[in-house]
Amino acid sequence: MVAFGKKLKERQIQEWQGYYINYKVMKKKVKQYTDQIQAGALNQRYVLKDFSRMLDKEIEKVVLFLLEQQGVLASRISELNEQQDSLQEQPDLSKVTELREAYRYVGRDLLKLLFFVEINAIGLRKILKKFDKRFGYRFTDYYVKTRANHPYSQLQQVFKHVGLGAVVGAISRNLADLQDREGSYLSIYDQPALPLQEPVVDAMEAAIDRLGYSTTFLNFSVQRSLIMLEELPTPVEEHVDDQRYHFMSLLLNLANTFLYMINTYIVVPTADDYSMSLGAAATVCGIVIGAMAVAQVFSSVYFSAWSNRSYFRPLVFSSIVLFVGNVMYALAYDLKSIPVLLLGRIFCGLGSARAVNRRYISDCVPLKIRMQASAGFVSASALGMACGPAIAGLLQTNFKIYKLTFNQDTLPGWVMAFSWLIYLVWLWISFREPAQETEVNNVPRKSNAVESDALEKGVVQPLLLKSVGDEQDNEGDQECDGSEEAPEESRRPANSIVEAYRLLTPSVKVQLLIYFMLKYAMEILLSASSVITAYYFSWSTSTVAIFLACLGLTVLPVNVVVGSYISNIFQDRQLLLASEIMVCLGILLSFNVVIPYSVPQYVCSGLLLFVSAEVLEGVNLSLLSRVMSSRLSRGTYNGGLLSTEAGTIARVIADVTITLGGYLGQSKLLNVTLLPSLLICIVCIFATCRTYNSLY
């Protein structure tokens, strides 16, 4: 992976070289500041003022050139508009064709300008982060906040690029108008059945999308999915993505995610009743629910490795294993066998193909729609989580066909087995295995998450894409002016869990601990709900299902509110600490201490805990996607796998805690299971405060 300084130089448009941000000089300046401060020749106040002045001049150089080029493009479009108006009086098909080609030529020049803005903006972000890292000072906060909203700010021109959007709109509108007009002069044999596609318009819109990733629901969903976006993809890479992409295959991956989440939660309302019908204690439901998560710890690894070679075969295997697992789960009732019940859930966990689903979006979906696909991945998971308990609540019947029993306990297994069978047929007919990447594309590409923390603090529509491994990329620069290429060691992905763990920085470890905590707390709330509510409130299966479905339905609205509004007001680390405190408060309110336990207390505390954990998960994954090493963005042992393993292990431990707590009696189960959640949450709060106090 080439260091940014060399990459910037290689990607510059030759005739515009003098107008780019001078990244190399600024990097040297940062190094000089460091040496001079250590020698006592400079104080920090002078450094901040001097570096701010240097950045202002560099940004002014870029912005003035940008405005000049926008004016040139606007003048050319205005001249073409006059020619277009003249065609109203004297239609001429050949002139219409020439005019369309002229607009396309302007569009191609605009693409060059868009790329010019993009690479300068990325350079600006990188040098700001390098400065912060060197001096341990929140200079990015100060610089962006003071410049972004000032009436004379030139930073806004780079971040908001309103003028460029207007030029894109003018070119797109006029090309569409000329396309319709050309069709009106052609015979029916010459007129195409579908509107003509304009590749230059598609390319401009894709470039604007890359420039305009703001803190919205889509962006928030990308961060939560840990599906990274490419930074400055080459035309070859985009072409390969287009060749590998198949809409129905993407839809099948999203359907797999949706069905798997239903499969996970459809048994929660009835697991305690099923356990008792087989002669076990109600709290054995923790083991029944958690058996799926135990198997998922292992399946995530081999599915992640398998997706290096194929996407179709892992999905077929997943569907078959899930079909078998659900049939075994349903048959356990008539066989009167707890081992068969547990084995069925283990088989379901062995069919978890979420690593394949995430990998397909990351590798095969074109950049221009990858953000929407990532949002679809998160939405499919959330809807599946809500639909699982809701479907279980509808399966309140009891009948027999031959020797097979169909009731509220077995129907979740039969329904999911039938669903996976239908999915398998659909998969076999419609899925298209993507073409293997060429050797050139097998080199690990730098994956990116979204915008840096600084831009979320002061800019409504940030421009920059955020590299997942900036810490390591900066180390790859070696801070040496003579070395522009990162060491070979920093390019390759981790080849084992142990190596991946060694790549984790202290801040990443804290983020994973927080992820572990919130998954543990949520699993305690969800998995123990049927036992707790039956003991205290005598709730029926339908009532439990409605409660869990309502909790699941809060996921998407919470993501929209946090992603579109709250994240634009508060910094991520503020949201992180606040949501941790709210989770802690939700856990505290859930305890049964003195007063008689009531439905309002349980419902309100559960809702507070669940919603706060959802906010915490989104913000935590957003931060995690920024600080994780670039070596963990590709390969089998990637960042997505590590976070999945952390969450899955948390669920396993939570489900085991429920079963072990049952030995103390159902009257003590609530407090016994909540106590570890509270302790882990307090540890996370202290770890967060300590980590971010040391970083800022």
Buried (B, 14 or more C-beta within 10 A) or exposed (E): BBBBBBBBBEBBEEEEEEBBBBBBEBBEBBBEBBEBBEEEEBEEEEBBEEBBEBBBEBBEBBBEBBEEBBEEBBEBBEEBBEEBEEBEEEEEBEBBEEBBEBBBEBBEBBBEBBBBBBBBBBBBBBBBBBBBBBBEBBBBBBBBBEBBEEEEBBBBBBBBBEBBBEBBEBBBEBBBEBBEBBBEEEEEEEEEEEEBEBEBBEBBBBBBBBBBBBBBBBBBBBBBBBBBBBBBBEEEBBEBBEEBBBEEBBBBBBBBBBBBBBBBBBBBBBBBBBBBBBEBBBBBBBBBBBBBBBBBBBBBBBBBBBBEEBBBEBBBBBBBBBBBBBBBBBBBBEEEBBEBBBBBBBBBBBBBBBBBBBBBBBBBBBBBBBBBBBBBBBBBBBBBBBBBBBBBBEBBEEEEEEEEBBBBBBBBBBBBBEBBBEBBEBBEEEBBEBEEBEEEBEEBBBBBBBBBBBBBBBBBBBBBBBBBBBBBBBBBBBBEEEBBBBEEEBBBBBEEBEBBBEBBBEBBEBBBBBBBBBBBBBBBBBBBBBBBBBBBBEBBBBBBBBBBBBBBBBBBEBBBBBBBEBBBEBBBBBBBBBBBBBBBBBBBBBBBEEEEBEEEBBBBBBBBBBBBBBBBBBBBBBBBBBBBBBBBBBBBBBBBBBBBBBBBBBBBBBBBBBBBBBEEEBEEBBBBBBBBBBEBBBEBBEBBEEBBEEBE
